[in-house]
Amino acid sequence: MDPTLEKSYIADEVTRCIHIGLLCVQEDAADKPTMSGVVVMLASDTMTLPHPNHPAFSVGRMALGDSSTSKNSKDPSINDVTVSHIAPR
């Protein structure tokens, strides 16, 4: 969370919302909760949430030394996939 918002939220509630969000993006559709289940999870503070499995899509962080491409290469693609950098106006 943004440090400037630190006093305007409850950390446990944010963590719970992130956990529920991770449950909603699991790879296997059978593992995803229904919308009514999500509403119950959000409304209940005492309900124990299941552990999420691997999400269907994730963007991992890569350390500078982890890149398999040449360090002198000006092409930012990895495995011949183009990487686009989108900058807002």
PyMOL Python script that loads the backbone (N, CA, C, O; Angstrom):
from pymol import cmd

cmd.read_pdbstr("""\
ATOM      1  N   MET A   1       0.834  -1.187   0.000  1.00  0.00           N
ATOM      2  CA  MET A   1       0.000   0.000   0.000  1.00  0.00           C
ATOM      3  C   MET A   1       0.875   1.245   0.000  1.00  0.00           C
ATOM      4  O   MET A   1       2.013   1.230   0.469  1.00  0.00           O
ATOM      5  N   ASP A   2       0.333   2.283  -0.519  1.00  0.00           N
ATOM      6  CA  ASP A   2       1.022   3.569  -0.551  1.00  0.00           C
ATOM      7  C   ASP A   2       1.200   4.083   0.877  1.00  0.00           C
ATOM      8  O   ASP A   2       0.228   4.171   1.627  1.00  0.00           O
ATOM      9  N   PRO A   3       2.436   4.425   1.258  1.00  0.00           N
ATOM     10  CA  PRO A   3       2.682   4.891   2.631  1.00  0.00           C
ATOM     11  C   PRO A   3       1.862   6.127   3.012  1.00  0.00           C
ATOM     12  O   PRO A   3       1.581   6.324   4.194  1.00  0.00           O
ATOM     13  N   THR A   4       1.475   6.953   2.060  1.00  0.00           N
ATOM     14  CA  THR A   4       0.686   8.140   2.398  1.00  0.00           C
ATOM     15  C   THR A   4      -0.740   7.775   2.821  1.00  0.00           C
ATOM     16  O   THR A   4      -1.429   8.588   3.437  1.00  0.00           O
ATOM     17  N   LEU A   5      -1.180   6.573   2.496  1.00  0.00           N
ATOM     18  CA  LEU A   5      -2.519   6.111   2.877  1.00  0.00           C
ATOM     19  C   LEU A   5      -2.509   5.277   4.158  1.00  0.00           C
ATOM     20  O   LEU A   5      -3.538   4.727   4.552  1.00  0.00           O
ATOM     21  N   GLU A   6      -1.359   5.185   4.799  1.00  0.00           N
ATOM     22  CA  GLU A   6      -1.157   4.264   5.911  1.00  0.00           C
ATOM     23  C   GLU A   6      -2.220   4.363   7.008  1.00  0.00           C
ATOM     24  O   GLU A   6      -2.611   3.339   7.569  1.00  0.00           O
ATOM     25  N   LYS A   7      -2.684   5.546   7.318  1.00  0.00           N
ATOM     26  CA  LYS A   7      -3.648   5.693   8.410  1.00  0.00           C
ATOM     27  C   LYS A   7      -5.099   5.618   7.941  1.00  0.00           C
ATOM     28  O   LYS A   7      -6.014   5.794   8.745  1.00  0.00           O
ATOM     29  N   SER A   8      -5.322   5.360   6.656  1.00  0.00           N
ATOM     30  CA  SER A   8      -6.690   5.345   6.137  1.00  0.00           C
ATOM     31  C   SER A   8      -7.196   3.931   5.819  1.00  0.00           C
ATOM     32  O   SER A   8      -8.272   3.784   5.240  1.00  0.00           O
ATOM     33  N   TYR A   9      -6.449   2.906   6.181  1.00  0.00           N
ATOM     34  CA  TYR A   9      -6.902   1.544   5.931  1.00  0.00           C
ATOM     35  C   TYR A   9      -6.485   0.630   7.078  1.00  0.00           C
ATOM     36  O   TYR A   9      -5.605   0.963   7.872  1.00  0.00           O
ATOM     37  N   ILE A  10      -7.127  -0.512   7.147  1.00  0.00           N
ATOM     38  CA  ILE A  10      -6.788  -1.533   8.144  1.00  0.00           C
ATOM     39  C   ILE A  10      -6.019  -2.621   7.407  1.00  0.00           C
ATOM     40  O   ILE A  10      -6.535  -3.234   6.473  1.00  0.00           O
ATOM     41  N   ALA A  11      -4.796  -2.852   7.829  1.00  0.00           N
ATOM     42  CA  ALA A  11      -3.890  -3.774   7.120  1.00  0.00           C
ATOM     43  C   ALA A  11      -4.484  -5.175   6.975  1.00  0.00           C
ATOM     44  O   ALA A  11      -4.329  -5.795   5.923  1.00  0.00           O
ATOM     45  N   ASP A  12      -5.153  -5.682   7.997  1.00  0.00           N
ATOM     46  CA  ASP A  12      -5.740  -7.026   7.913  1.00  0.00           C
ATOM     47  C   ASP A  12      -6.825  -7.101   6.840  1.00  0.00           C
ATOM     48  O   ASP A  12      -6.968  -8.123   6.169  1.00  0.00           O
ATOM     49  N   GLU A  13      -7.585  -6.022   6.679  1.00  0.00           N
ATOM     50  CA  GLU A  13      -8.632  -6.007   5.654  1.00  0.00           C
ATOM     51  C   GLU A  13      -8.025  -5.982   4.256  1.00  0.00           C
ATOM     52  O   GLU A  13      -8.535  -6.638   3.348  1.00  0.00           O
ATOM     53  N   VAL A  14      -6.954  -5.240   4.077  1.00  0.00           N
ATOM     54  CA  VAL A  14      -6.283  -5.188   2.779  1.00  0.00           C
ATOM     55  C   VAL A  14      -5.704  -6.565   2.446  1.00  0.00           C
ATOM     56  O   VAL A  14      -5.840  -7.047   1.321  1.00  0.00           O
ATOM     57  N   THR A  15      -5.062  -7.188   3.426  1.00  0.00           N
ATOM     58  CA  THR A  15      -4.482  -8.526   3.224  1.00  0.00           C
ATOM     59  C   THR A  15      -5.568  -9.530   2.862  1.00  0.00           C
ATOM     60  O   THR A  15      -5.375 -10.372   1.985  1.00  0.00           O
ATOM     61  N   ARG A  16      -6.709  -9.441   3.538  1.00  0.00           N
ATOM     62  CA  ARG A  16      -7.827 -10.350   3.257  1.00  0.00           C
ATOM     63  C   ARG A  16      -8.352 -10.131   1.830  1.00  0.00           C
ATOM     64  O   ARG A  16      -8.639 -11.099   1.126  1.00  0.00           O
ATOM     65  N   CYS A  17      -8.478  -8.886   1.406  1.00  0.00           N
ATOM     66  CA  CYS A  17      -8.953  -8.590   0.045  1.00  0.00           C
ATOM     67  C   CYS A  17      -7.977  -9.119  -1.009  1.00  0.00           C
ATOM     68  O   CYS A  17      -8.399  -9.644  -2.039  1.00  0.00           O
ATOM     69  N   ILE A  18      -6.687  -8.983  -0.753  1.00  0.00           N
ATOM     70  CA  ILE A  18      -5.678  -9.507  -1.681  1.00  0.00           C
ATOM     71  C   ILE A  18      -5.771 -11.029  -1.743  1.00  0.00           C
ATOM     72  O   ILE A  18      -5.682 -11.614  -2.822  1.00  0.00           O
ATOM     73  N   HIS A  19      -5.949 -11.671  -0.586  1.00  0.00           N
ATOM     74  CA  HIS A  19      -6.081 -13.129  -0.526  1.00  0.00           C
ATOM     75  C   HIS A  19      -7.294 -13.582  -1.342  1.00  0.00           C
ATOM     76  O   HIS A  19      -7.200 -14.534  -2.117  1.00  0.00           O
ATOM     77  N   ILE A  20      -8.427 -12.906  -1.168  1.00  0.00           N
ATOM     78  CA  ILE A  20      -9.628 -13.257  -1.921  1.00  0.00           C
ATOM     79  C   ILE A  20      -9.409 -13.021  -3.417  1.00  0.00           C
ATOM     80  O   ILE A  20      -9.865 -13.813  -4.242  1.00  0.00           O
ATOM     81  N   GLY A  21      -8.719 -11.948  -3.765  1.00  0.00           N
ATOM     82  CA  GLY A  21      -8.391 -11.687  -5.167  1.00  0.00           C
ATOM     83  C   GLY A  21      -7.552 -12.796  -5.771  1.00  0.00           C
ATOM     84  O   GLY A  21      -7.765 -13.188  -6.919  1.00  0.00           O
ATOM     85  N   LEU A  22      -6.588 -13.307  -4.994  1.00  0.00           N
ATOM     86  CA  LEU A  22      -5.760 -14.420  -5.478  1.00  0.00           C
ATOM     87  C   LEU A  22      -6.589 -15.685  -5.673  1.00  0.00           C
ATOM     88  O   LEU A  22      -6.325 -16.467  -6.586  1.00  0.00           O
ATOM     89  N   LEU A  23      -7.585 -15.889  -4.821  1.00  0.00           N
ATOM     90  CA  LEU A  23      -8.473 -17.048  -5.000  1.00  0.00           C
ATOM     91  C   LEU A  23      -9.265 -16.924  -6.307  1.00  0.00           C
ATOM     92  O   LEU A  23      -9.579 -17.928  -6.947  1.00  0.00           O
ATOM     93  N   CYS A  24      -9.581 -15.696  -6.692  1.00  0.00           N
ATOM     94  CA  CYS A  24     -10.402 -15.459  -7.895  1.00  0.00           C
ATOM     95  C   CYS A  24      -9.619 -15.610  -9.199  1.00  0.00           C
ATOM     96  O   CYS A  24     -10.231 -15.721 -10.261  1.00  0.00           O
ATOM     97  N   VAL A  25      -8.301 -15.617  -9.151  1.00  0.00           N
ATOM     98  CA  VAL A  25      -7.508 -15.709 -10.383  1.00  0.00           C
ATOM     99  C   VAL A  25      -6.721 -17.012 -10.477  1.00  0.00           C
ATOM    100  O   VAL A  25      -5.710 -17.081 -11.176  1.00  0.00           O
ATOM    101  N   GLN A  26      -7.183 -18.043  -9.776  1.00  0.00           N
ATOM    102  CA  GLN A  26      -6.507 -19.331  -9.855  1.00  0.00           C
ATOM    103  C   GLN A  26      -6.638 -19.919 -11.255  1.00  0.00           C
ATOM    104  O   GLN A  26      -7.601 -19.643 -11.971  1.00  0.00           O
ATOM    105  N   GLU A  27      -5.673 -20.719 -11.625  1.00  0.00           N
ATOM    106  CA  GLU A  27      -5.631 -21.257 -12.991  1.00  0.00           C
ATOM    107  C   GLU A  27      -6.817 -22.169 -13.291  1.00  0.00           C
ATOM    108  O   GLU A  27      -7.424 -22.056 -14.356  1.00  0.00           O
ATOM    109  N   ASP A  28      -7.154 -23.062 -12.379  1.00  0.00           N
ATOM    110  CA  ASP A  28      -8.246 -24.001 -12.594  1.00  0.00           C
ATOM    111  C   ASP A  28      -9.565 -23.341 -12.180  1.00  0.00           C
ATOM    112  O   ASP A  28      -9.716 -22.913 -11.036  1.00  0.00           O
ATOM    113  N   ALA A  29     -10.502 -23.262 -13.100  1.00  0.00           N
ATOM    114  CA  ALA A  29     -11.782 -22.602 -12.826  1.00  0.00           C
ATOM    115  C   ALA A  29     -12.532 -23.266 -11.673  1.00  0.00           C
ATOM    116  O   ALA A  29     -13.278 -22.599 -10.956  1.00  0.00           O
ATOM    117  N   ALA A  30     -12.341 -24.565 -11.491  1.00  0.00           N
ATOM    118  CA  ALA A  30     -13.023 -25.275 -10.407  1.00  0.00           C
ATOM    119  C   ALA A  30     -12.532 -24.814  -9.038  1.00  0.00           C
ATOM    120  O   ALA A  30     -13.245 -24.968  -8.046  1.00  0.00           O
ATOM    121  N   ASP A  31     -11.330 -24.253  -8.969  1.00  0.00           N
ATOM    122  CA  ASP A  31     -10.772 -23.782  -7.705  1.00  0.00           C
ATOM    123  C   ASP A  31     -11.208 -22.360  -7.361  1.00  0.00           C
ATOM    124  O   ASP A  31     -11.052 -21.917  -6.223  1.00  0.00           O
ATOM    125  N   LYS A  32     -11.751 -21.649  -8.340  1.00  0.00           N
ATOM    126  CA  LYS A  32     -12.163 -20.260  -8.120  1.00  0.00           C
ATOM    127  C   LYS A  32     -13.474 -20.216  -7.349  1.00  0.00           C
ATOM    128  O   LYS A  32     -14.358 -21.039  -7.590  1.00  0.00           O
ATOM    129  N   PRO A  33     -13.614 -19.268  -6.425  1.00  0.00           N
ATOM    130  CA  PRO A  33     -14.883 -19.158  -5.694  1.00  0.00           C
ATOM    131  C   PRO A  33     -15.970 -18.550  -6.580  1.00  0.00           C
ATOM    132  O   PRO A  33     -15.679 -17.837  -7.540  1.00  0.00           O
ATOM    133  N   THR A  34     -17.217 -18.841  -6.244  1.00  0.00           N
ATOM    134  CA  THR A  34     -18.337 -18.218  -6.947  1.00  0.00           C
ATOM    135  C   THR A  34     -18.487 -16.785  -6.441  1.00  0.00           C
ATOM    136  O   THR A  34     -17.910 -16.428  -5.413  1.00  0.00           O
ATOM    137  N   MET A  35     -19.246 -15.974  -7.143  1.00  0.00           N
ATOM    138  CA  MET A  35     -19.442 -14.593  -6.699  1.00  0.00           C
ATOM    139  C   MET A  35     -20.145 -14.545  -5.347  1.00  0.00           C
ATOM    140  O   MET A  35     -19.828 -13.699  -4.511  1.00  0.00           O
ATOM    141  N   SER A  36     -21.094 -15.447  -5.130  1.00  0.00           N
ATOM    142  CA  SER A  36     -21.757 -15.470  -3.825  1.00  0.00           C
ATOM    143  C   SER A  36     -20.760 -15.874  -2.733  1.00  0.00           C
ATOM    144  O   SER A  36     -20.833 -15.387  -1.605  1.00  0.00           O
ATOM    145  N   GLY A  37     -19.840 -16.758  -3.074  1.00  0.00           N
ATOM    146  CA  GLY A  37     -18.789 -17.141  -2.124  1.00  0.00           C
ATOM    147  C   GLY A  37     -17.861 -15.978  -1.807  1.00  0.00           C
ATOM    148  O   GLY A  37     -17.435 -15.811  -0.664  1.00  0.00           O
ATOM    149  N   VAL A  38     -17.547 -15.169  -2.827  1.00  0.00           N
ATOM    150  CA  VAL A  38     -16.697 -13.990  -2.621  1.00  0.00           C
ATOM    151  C   VAL A  38     -17.395 -13.000  -1.694  1.00  0.00           C
ATOM    152  O   VAL A  38     -16.761 -12.425  -0.810  1.00  0.00           O
ATOM    153  N   VAL A  39     -18.696 -12.800  -1.892  1.00  0.00           N
ATOM    154  CA  VAL A  39     -19.457 -11.884  -1.043  1.00  0.00           C
ATOM    155  C   VAL A  39     -19.431 -12.361   0.406  1.00  0.00           C
ATOM    156  O   VAL A  39     -19.254 -11.557   1.321  1.00  0.00           O
ATOM    157  N   VAL A  40     -19.606 -13.668   0.617  1.00  0.00           N
ATOM    158  CA  VAL A  40     -19.558 -14.225   1.973  1.00  0.00           C
ATOM    159  C   VAL A  40     -18.165 -14.038   2.573  1.00  0.00           C
ATOM    160  O   VAL A  40     -18.038 -13.671   3.742  1.00  0.00           O
ATOM    161  N   MET A  41     -17.117 -14.289   1.779  1.00  0.00           N
ATOM    162  CA  MET A  41     -15.741 -14.117   2.278  1.00  0.00           C
ATOM    163  C   MET A  41     -15.469 -12.672   2.669  1.00  0.00           C
ATOM    164  O   MET A  41     -14.835 -12.415   3.692  1.00  0.00           O
ATOM    165  N   LEU A  42     -15.944 -11.728   1.864  1.00  0.00           N
ATOM    166  CA  LEU A  42     -15.723 -10.314   2.158  1.00  0.00           C
ATOM    167  C   LEU A  42     -16.504  -9.864   3.389  1.00  0.00           C
ATOM    168  O   LEU A  42     -16.041  -9.003   4.138  1.00  0.00           O
ATOM    169  N   ALA A  43     -17.681 -10.441   3.600  1.00  0.00           N
ATOM    170  CA  ALA A  43     -18.532 -10.036   4.716  1.00  0.00           C
ATOM    171  C   ALA A  43     -18.115 -10.669   6.042  1.00  0.00           C
ATOM    172  O   ALA A  43     -18.433 -10.137   7.105  1.00  0.00           O
ATOM    173  N   SER A  44     -17.416 -11.782   5.992  1.00  0.00           N
ATOM    174  CA  SER A  44     -17.057 -12.506   7.216  1.00  0.00           C
ATOM    175  C   SER A  44     -15.611 -12.239   7.616  1.00  0.00           C
ATOM    176  O   SER A  44     -14.685 -12.417   6.824  1.00  0.00           O
ATOM    177  N   ASP A  45     -15.441 -11.810   8.857  1.00  0.00           N
ATOM    178  CA  ASP A  45     -14.089 -11.607   9.381  1.00  0.00           C
ATOM    179  C   ASP A  45     -13.509 -12.876   9.971  1.00  0.00           C
ATOM    180  O   ASP A  45     -12.294 -12.985  10.136  1.00  0.00           O
ATOM    181  N   THR A  46     -14.360 -13.836  10.290  1.00  0.00           N
ATOM    182  CA  THR A  46     -13.909 -15.040  10.988  1.00  0.00           C
ATOM    183  C   THR A  46     -13.755 -16.248  10.070  1.00  0.00           C
ATOM    184  O   THR A  46     -13.190 -17.262  10.482  1.00  0.00           O
ATOM    185  N   MET A  47     -14.238 -16.161   8.855  1.00  0.00           N
ATOM    186  CA  MET A  47     -14.163 -17.296   7.927  1.00  0.00           C
ATOM    187  C   MET A  47     -12.715 -17.571   7.549  1.00  0.00           C
ATOM    188  O   MET A  47     -11.978 -16.653   7.188  1.00  0.00           O
ATOM    189  N   THR A  48     -12.309 -18.830   7.632  1.00  0.00           N
ATOM    190  CA  THR A  48     -10.962 -19.225   7.238  1.00  0.00           C
ATOM    191  C   THR A  48     -10.922 -19.392   5.724  1.00  0.00           C
ATOM    192  O   THR A  48     -11.708 -20.150   5.156  1.00  0.00           O
ATOM    193  N   LEU A  49     -10.010 -18.690   5.080  1.00  0.00           N
ATOM    194  CA  LEU A  49      -9.906 -18.735   3.621  1.00  0.00           C
ATOM    195  C   LEU A  49      -8.969 -19.860   3.203  1.00  0.00           C
ATOM    196  O   LEU A  49      -7.951 -20.096   3.854  1.00  0.00           O
ATOM    197  N   PRO A  50      -9.312 -20.566   2.106  1.00  0.00           N
ATOM    198  CA  PRO A  50      -8.399 -21.600   1.603  1.00  0.00           C
ATOM    199  C   PRO A  50      -7.145 -20.960   1.008  1.00  0.00           C
ATOM    200  O   PRO A  50      -7.157 -19.791   0.622  1.00  0.00           O
ATOM    201  N   HIS A  51      -6.080 -21.728   0.939  1.00  0.00           N
ATOM    202  CA  HIS A  51      -4.841 -21.228   0.345  1.00  0.00           C
ATOM    203  C   HIS A  51      -4.992 -21.218  -1.177  1.00  0.00           C
ATOM    204  O   HIS A  51      -5.425 -22.212  -1.760  1.00  0.00           O
ATOM    205  N   PRO A  52      -4.641 -20.110  -1.821  1.00  0.00           N
ATOM    206  CA  PRO A  52      -4.758 -20.059  -3.285  1.00  0.00           C
ATOM    207  C   PRO A  52      -3.671 -20.904  -3.954  1.00  0.00           C
ATOM    208  O   PRO A  52      -2.555 -21.034  -3.450  1.00  0.00           O
ATOM    209  N   ASN A  53      -4.033 -21.467  -5.097  1.00  0.00           N
ATOM    210  CA  ASN A  53      -3.071 -22.193  -5.924  1.00  0.00           C
ATOM    211  C   ASN A  53      -2.402 -21.202  -6.866  1.00  0.00           C
ATOM    212  O   ASN A  53      -2.585 -19.992  -6.733  1.00  0.00           O
ATOM    213  N   HIS A  54      -1.642 -21.705  -7.797  1.00  0.00           N
ATOM    214  CA  HIS A  54      -0.940 -20.866  -8.772  1.00  0.00           C
ATOM    215  C   HIS A  54      -1.939 -20.077  -9.601  1.00  0.00           C
ATOM    216  O   HIS A  54      -2.897 -20.661 -10.107  1.00  0.00           O
ATOM    217  N   PRO A  55      -1.748 -18.757  -9.761  1.00  0.00           N
ATOM    218  CA  PRO A  55      -2.674 -17.966 -10.586  1.00  0.00           C
ATOM    219  C   PRO A  55      -2.541 -18.314 -12.064  1.00  0.00           C
ATOM    220  O   PRO A  55      -1.511 -18.820 -12.508  1.00  0.00           O
ATOM    221  N   ALA A  56      -3.601 -18.032 -12.815  1.00  0.00           N
ATOM    222  CA  ALA A  56      -3.602 -18.326 -14.250  1.00  0.00           C
ATOM    223  C   ALA A  56      -2.561 -17.489 -14.981  1.00  0.00           C
ATOM    224  O   ALA A  56      -1.994 -17.945 -15.974  1.00  0.00           O
ATOM    225  N   PHE A  57      -2.302 -16.287 -14.515  1.00  0.00           N
ATOM    226  CA  PHE A  57      -1.326 -15.422 -15.148  1.00  0.00           C
ATOM    227  C   PHE A  57      -0.622 -14.636 -14.064  1.00  0.00           C
ATOM    228  O   PHE A  57      -1.263 -14.072 -13.177  1.00  0.00           O
ATOM    229  N   SER A  58       0.685 -14.600 -14.134  1.00  0.00           N
ATOM    230  CA  SER A  58       1.417 -13.790 -13.163  1.00  0.00           C
ATOM    231  C   SER A  58       2.643 -13.196 -13.829  1.00  0.00           C
ATOM    232  O   SER A  58       3.227 -13.782 -14.741  1.00  0.00           O
ATOM    233  N   VAL A  59       3.012 -12.037 -13.359  1.00  0.00           N
ATOM    234  CA  VAL A  59       4.203 -11.375 -13.846  1.00  0.00           C
ATOM    235  C   VAL A  59       5.198 -11.410 -12.705  1.00  0.00           C
ATOM    236  O   VAL A  59       5.022 -10.735 -11.691  1.00  0.00           O
ATOM    237  N   GLY A  60       6.249 -12.204 -12.879  1.00  0.00           N
ATOM    238  CA  GLY A  60       7.250 -12.322 -11.829  1.00  0.00           C
ATOM    239  C   GLY A  60       8.305 -11.248 -11.955  1.00  0.00           C
ATOM    240  O   GLY A  60       8.475 -10.636 -13.009  1.00  0.00           O
ATOM    241  N   ARG A  61       8.996 -11.037 -10.884  1.00  0.00           N
ATOM    242  CA  ARG A  61      10.100 -10.086 -10.918  1.00  0.00           C
ATOM    243  C   ARG A  61      11.363 -10.818 -11.324  1.00  0.00           C
ATOM    244  O   ARG A  61      11.576 -11.973 -10.955  1.00  0.00           O
ATOM    245  N   MET A  62      12.194 -10.136 -12.085  1.00  0.00           N
ATOM    246  CA  MET A  62      13.430 -10.733 -12.543  1.00  0.00           C
ATOM    247  C   MET A  62      14.582  -9.849 -12.077  1.00  0.00           C
ATOM    248  O   MET A  62      14.590  -8.642 -12.317  1.00  0.00           O
ATOM    249  N   ALA A  63      15.538 -10.456 -11.421  1.00  0.00           N
ATOM    250  CA  ALA A  63      16.711  -9.703 -10.992  1.00  0.00           C
ATOM    251  C   ALA A  63      17.562  -9.379 -12.208  1.00  0.00           C
ATOM    252  O   ALA A  63      17.460 -10.042 -13.241  1.00  0.00           O
ATOM    253  N   LEU A  64      18.394  -8.370 -12.087  1.00  0.00           N
ATOM    254  CA  LEU A  64      19.215  -7.949 -13.221  1.00  0.00           C
ATOM    255  C   LEU A  64      20.082  -9.072 -13.768  1.00  0.00           C
ATOM    256  O   LEU A  64      20.270  -9.169 -14.981  1.00  0.00           O
ATOM    257  N   GLY A  65      20.611  -9.914 -12.904  1.00  0.00           N
ATOM    258  CA  GLY A  65      21.493 -10.993 -13.345  1.00  0.00           C
ATOM    259  C   GLY A  65      20.764 -12.205 -13.859  1.00  0.00           C
ATOM    260  O   GLY A  65      21.405 -13.129 -14.360  1.00  0.00           O
ATOM    261  N   ASP A  66      19.416 -12.245 -13.754  1.00  0.00           N
ATOM    262  CA  ASP A  66      18.648 -13.417 -14.144  1.00  0.00           C
ATOM    263  C   ASP A  66      18.344 -13.487 -15.632  1.00  0.00           C
ATOM    264  O   ASP A  66      17.912 -14.531 -16.121  1.00  0.00           O
ATOM    265  N   SER A  67      18.557 -12.413 -16.353  1.00  0.00           N
ATOM    266  CA  SER A  67      18.200 -12.385 -17.763  1.00  0.00           C
ATOM    267  C   SER A  67      19.086 -13.328 -18.562  1.00  0.00           C
ATOM    268  O   SER A  67      20.302 -13.377 -18.379  1.00  0.00           O
ATOM    269  N   SER A  68      18.441 -14.079 -19.457  1.00  0.00           N
ATOM    270  CA  SER A  68      19.202 -15.024 -20.265  1.00  0.00           C
ATOM    271  C   SER A  68      19.688 -14.383 -21.562  1.00  0.00           C
ATOM    272  O   SER A  68      20.425 -15.012 -22.322  1.00  0.00           O
ATOM    273  N   THR A  69      19.286 -13.149 -21.823  1.00  0.00           N
ATOM    274  CA  THR A  69      19.722 -12.483 -23.047  1.00  0.00           C
ATOM    275  C   THR A  69      21.055 -11.805 -22.805  1.00  0.00           C
ATOM    276  O   THR A  69      21.482 -11.627 -21.664  1.00  0.00           O
ATOM    277  N   SER A  70      21.690 -11.438 -23.868  1.00  0.00           N
ATOM    278  CA  SER A  70      22.993 -10.776 -23.768  1.00  0.00           C
ATOM    279  C   SER A  70      22.858  -9.433 -23.083  1.00  0.00           C
ATOM    280  O   SER A  70      21.911  -8.695 -23.351  1.00  0.00           O
ATOM    281  N   LYS A  71      23.788  -9.106 -22.205  1.00  0.00           N
ATOM    282  CA  LYS A  71      23.739  -7.841 -21.482  1.00  0.00           C
ATOM    283  C   LYS A  71      24.023  -6.666 -22.401  1.00  0.00           C
ATOM    284  O   LYS A  71      23.653  -5.537 -22.079  1.00  0.00           O
ATOM    285  N   ASN A  72      24.660  -6.895 -23.521  1.00  0.00           N
ATOM    286  CA  ASN A  72      24.960  -5.814 -24.453  1.00  0.00           C
ATOM    287  C   ASN A  72      23.863  -5.631 -25.487  1.00  0.00           C
ATOM    288  O   ASN A  72      23.914  -4.696 -26.286  1.00  0.00           O
ATOM    289  N   SER A  73      22.879  -6.505 -25.482  1.00  0.00           N
ATOM    290  CA  SER A  73      21.805  -6.434 -26.462  1.00  0.00           C
ATOM    291  C   SER A  73      20.896  -5.245 -26.176  1.00  0.00           C
ATOM    292  O   SER A  73      20.554  -4.979 -25.024  1.00  0.00           O
ATOM    293  N   LYS A  74      20.501  -4.522 -27.244  1.00  0.00           N
ATOM    294  CA  LYS A  74      19.583  -3.404 -27.084  1.00  0.00           C
ATOM    295  C   LYS A  74      18.146  -3.863 -27.282  1.00  0.00           C
ATOM    296  O   LYS A  74      17.217  -3.076 -27.096  1.00  0.00           O
ATOM    297  N   ASP A  75      17.948  -5.118 -27.656  1.00  0.00           N
ATOM    298  CA  ASP A  75      16.620  -5.669 -27.851  1.00  0.00           C
ATOM    299  C   ASP A  75      16.085  -6.144 -26.503  1.00  0.00           C
ATOM    300  O   ASP A  75      16.652  -7.063 -25.911  1.00  0.00           O
ATOM    301  N   PRO A  76      14.982  -5.526 -25.994  1.00  0.00           N
ATOM    302  CA  PRO A  76      14.483  -5.904 -24.673  1.00  0.00           C
ATOM    303  C   PRO A  76      13.643  -7.171 -24.665  1.00  0.00           C
ATOM    304  O   PRO A  76      13.021  -7.479 -23.649  1.00  0.00           O
ATOM    305  N   SER A  77      13.605  -7.919 -25.772  1.00  0.00           N
ATOM    306  CA  SER A  77      12.763  -9.105 -25.813  1.00  0.00           C
ATOM    307  C   SER A  77      13.484 -10.315 -25.231  1.00  0.00           C
ATOM    308  O   SER A  77      14.709 -10.426 -25.274  1.00  0.00           O
ATOM    309  N   ILE A  78      12.685 -11.199 -24.694  1.00  0.00           N
ATOM    310  CA  ILE A  78      13.175 -12.454 -24.146  1.00  0.00           C
ATOM    311  C   ILE A  78      12.429 -13.565 -24.873  1.00  0.00           C
ATOM    312  O   ILE A  78      11.204 -13.513 -24.987  1.00  0.00           O
ATOM    313  N   ASN A  79      13.135 -14.549 -25.357  1.00  0.00           N
ATOM    314  CA  ASN A  79      12.538 -15.667 -26.087  1.00  0.00           C
ATOM    315  C   ASN A  79      11.740 -15.196 -27.302  1.00  0.00           C
ATOM    316  O   ASN A  79      10.678 -15.740 -27.606  1.00  0.00           O
ATOM    317  N   ASP A  80      12.260 -14.181 -27.994  1.00  0.00           N
ATOM    318  CA  ASP A  80      11.650 -13.652 -29.203  1.00  0.00           C
ATOM    319  C   ASP A  80      10.237 -13.115 -28.983  1.00  0.00           C
ATOM    320  O   ASP A  80       9.435 -13.093 -29.916  1.00  0.00           O
ATOM    321  N   VAL A  81       9.928 -12.689 -27.777  1.00  0.00           N
ATOM    322  CA  VAL A  81       8.640 -12.078 -27.475  1.00  0.00           C
ATOM    323  C   VAL A  81       8.884 -10.596 -27.260  1.00  0.00           C
ATOM    324  O   VAL A  81       9.746 -10.213 -26.470  1.00  0.00           O
ATOM    325  N   THR A  82       8.131  -9.765 -27.958  1.00  0.00           N
ATOM    326  CA  THR A  82       8.306  -8.319 -27.849  1.00  0.00           C
ATOM    327  C   THR A  82       7.792  -7.826 -26.508  1.00  0.00           C
ATOM    328  O   THR A  82       6.731  -8.249 -26.049  1.00  0.00           O
ATOM    329  N   VAL A  83       8.543  -6.932 -25.882  1.00  0.00           N
ATOM    330  CA  VAL A  83       8.157  -6.324 -24.627  1.00  0.00           C
ATOM    331  C   VAL A  83       7.769  -4.892 -24.904  1.00  0.00           C
ATOM    332  O   VAL A  83       8.579  -4.117 -25.414  1.00  0.00           O
ATOM    333  N   SER A  84       6.545  -4.526 -24.578  1.00  0.00           N
ATOM    334  CA  SER A  84       6.072  -3.164 -24.790  1.00  0.00           C
ATOM    335  C   SER A  84       6.055  -2.419 -23.467  1.00  0.00           C
ATOM    336  O   SER A  84       5.621  -2.956 -22.448  1.00  0.00           O
ATOM    337  N   HIS A  85       6.527  -1.186 -23.488  1.00  0.00           N
ATOM    338  CA  HIS A  85       6.481  -0.336 -22.302  1.00  0.00           C
ATOM    339  C   HIS A  85       5.393   0.709 -22.533  1.00  0.00           C
ATOM    340  O   HIS A  85       5.504   1.539 -23.436  1.00  0.00           O
ATOM    341  N   ILE A  86       4.356   0.667 -21.726  1.00  0.00           N
ATOM    342  CA  ILE A  86       3.247   1.582 -21.870  1.00  0.00           C
ATOM    343  C   ILE A  86       3.400   2.693 -20.837  1.00  0.00           C
ATOM    344  O   ILE A  86       3.525   2.425 -19.642  1.00  0.00           O
ATOM    345  N   ALA A  87       3.390   3.931 -21.297  1.00  0.00           N
ATOM    346  CA  ALA A  87       3.536   5.076 -20.398  1.00  0.00           C
ATOM    347  C   ALA A  87       2.272   5.932 -20.500  1.00  0.00           C
ATOM    348  O   ALA A  87       1.880   6.326 -21.598  1.00  0.00           O
ATOM    349  N   PRO A  88       1.634   6.223 -19.363  1.00  0.00           N
ATOM    350  CA  PRO A  88       0.432   7.064 -19.409  1.00  0.00           C
ATOM    351  C   PRO A  88       0.782   8.499 -19.730  1.00  0.00           C
ATOM    352  O   PRO A  88       1.921   8.924 -19.539  1.00  0.00           O
ATOM    353  N   ARG A  89      -0.172   9.231 -20.208  1.00  0.00           N
ATOM    354  CA  ARG A  89       0.058  10.647 -20.509  1.00  0.00           C
ATOM    355  C   ARG A  89       0.047  11.476 -19.262  1.00  0.00           C
ATOM    356  O   ARG A  89       0.225  12.693 -19.327  1.00  0.00           O
TER     357      ARG A  89
END
""", "prot")
cmd.dss("prot")
cmd.show_as("cartoon", "prot")
cmd.util.cbc("prot")
cmd.orient("prot")
